[in-house]
């Protein structure tokens, strides 16, 4: 009986650790990414957050209505998305169209709460903030509809995550896409803390 109880407790603890690993990694990584982001801005170089990282911070994304701010990484491959959302298109100053993808169960779980008119802010490495307003959110089936990033007008911001939000199955063909347009509000570097809501 004691062995069975010990086996049950060990199995439960193991499952708990595996279940919390991705969310825990996402939170801890953002702390290290904050340091790398500060170095990127100060030196205007691509500073990796840890020696073996295959990505680096390229922007800061703030969603004031959700009281949320996070570092955005270069690229959208699976390994980097475990640590933060990834920027698929856009340049260092976040000009042109910007597409950012993130996991639905960590960094982008709050996207479902964004509504038309909500503000989203994006800071480039130059320290400047750009303000966007949510135009719409919709579900896209990736099997039948592709987002042509070349056709997006300048000043467009797309935030993309898997859908549905409460699914336990990884991946799947459905994507939740939030589309926002630049609103013209730009903030100087000195207003970083106020603008980001941090």
Secondary structure, DSSP 8 states (H G I E B T S, - for coil): -HHHHHHHHHHHHHHHHHHHHHHHHHHHHHHHHHHHHHHHHHHTS---SSTT-S--EEEEEEEGGGTEEEEEEE---HHHHTTS-EEEE--TT--S-EEEE--TTTTTGGGGG--TT-EEEEE-TTS-EEEEEEEEEEEEETTT----GGGS-TTEEEEEEES-TT--SS--SEEEEEEEEEEEEEE-GGGHHHHHT-
